[in-house]
Amino acid sequence: MAVVRVSGPMTRPIAHAVLGDMPAPRLAARRRFCDAEGRAIDEGIALFFPAPHSYTGEDVLELHAHGAPIVVDMLLKRVVGLGARLARPGEFSERAFLNGKLDLVQAEALADLISAGSEAAARSALRSLTGEFSRRVRAIVMALIELRTYVEAAIDFPEEEIDFLSDERISSELSSAHARIDALLAGARQGSVLQAGMTIVLAGAPNAGKSSLLNALTAEDAAIVSPTPGTTRDIVRMHMDLDGMPVRVLDTAGLRRASDAVEQEGVTRAHAAIAQADRVLVVIDDGEAPEHQVNIEQYIPAEIPRTRVYNKIDLTGRAPGTVGGDAASIAVSAKTGAGLEELRAHLKHCMGFRPVGEGDFIARRRHIDAIERARDFITRGQRQLADHRAGELLAEDLRRAQQALGEITGEFTSEDLLSRIFSSFCIGK
């Protein structure tokens, strides 16, 4: 099955030309799709959604055809020949946003729902799509508008001889706004983890057990395990669901002076993967004498977090879990599974992840940036009030906090940002 969707002012004449008549609004109708000579291209289901009661807010026609590529291609050529053009990535959602059918958070949540890497991420994206995140943002914005109104009215009418700056209401509402923004920020950070997930790279010397650890973590027999050093030449990529957090795990070639050109390319790719990691697991053979161990951490950029994983404790007898009280050093056995739960808990802790609740929503890095700026403006406004009694400066900080939050839902958003956001969507959304 394939769906060809048409939106815009040419929808009705295109429907008449392809179908021969106009389907009743919002009722599925069996129709023959015809070419310019009246010959049948396919037979399927037609749906017409008149403006403004459609996804985009415009007239929308959906043609549900059989999914054969040649049929879809013929149907697309027919529609384009009637005056339509192929949609840009995300253009349907962009039109829905511009026509007030979705706010920016909801539009982004649709893309996040489609690409969700776990059930928890999908549920959180759906909550954002239905407006949970937007409602919380707008509630804070309305509180800031009310406080701005009070402050600016007092500035505009000084003849009332009321020292509004000493009014406890302002200080109390500023504190309340700060607390609500902090709570929103905590939720957004959690939502960002659900949206972006975490990329973990397994790095280590040849035969340290990286491939065995990959298979154990993902519960898949994905990587070849062999006692022969240098078995892994290319990057092996796997996905896992860590209690709702999507995690990408990359197994890399053993880091050593390569013996041939193929292995050298694998080592080069390993370095590139390490540079892009959220966290590197430095896998160490626990049975190897320290003086013989390769200093893998010299290959990891200083700014990238790392955890030392002492593998093969089933051979050495070391107890599983943290090593020597160091939370970033964990002993495991990829073969028996000992210590893997401690490693999983450690990874969740590193990302600030907690179990997903019913009020959680999906979020992106730009949302966090906007909320942090709003919080900073509120903090500065509190200082202006406490230290300088500067009402005009307080009002300006409140305005800028409101504008920062407005960027999240799209009330104050540049065209460049909109272009970047919607261009990342898939075709047809």
ABEGO torsion letter per residue (X at the ends): XBBBBBBEAAAAAAAAAAAGBBBBBGBBBBBBBBBAAGBBABBBBBBBBBOABBAAGBBBBBBBBBABAAAAAAAAAAAAAAGBBBBBBGAAAAAAAAAGABBAAAAAAAAAAAABABAAAAAAAAAAAAGAAAAAAAAAAAAAAAAAAAAAAAAABAAAGBBAAABAAAAAAAAAAAAAAAAAAAAAAAAAAAAAEBBBBBBEBBGAGAAAAAAAAAGBBABBBBABBGABABBBBBBBBBGGBBBBBBBBBBBBBBABAAAAAAAAAAAAAAAABABBBBBBBAABBAAABBBAAAABBAABBBBBBBBGAAAAGBBBEBBGGBAABBBBBAAAGBGAAAAAAAAAAAAGBBBBBAABBBBBAAAAAAAAAAAAAAAAAAAAAAAAGBAAAAAAAAAAAAAAAAAAAGABBBAAAAAAAAAABBBGX
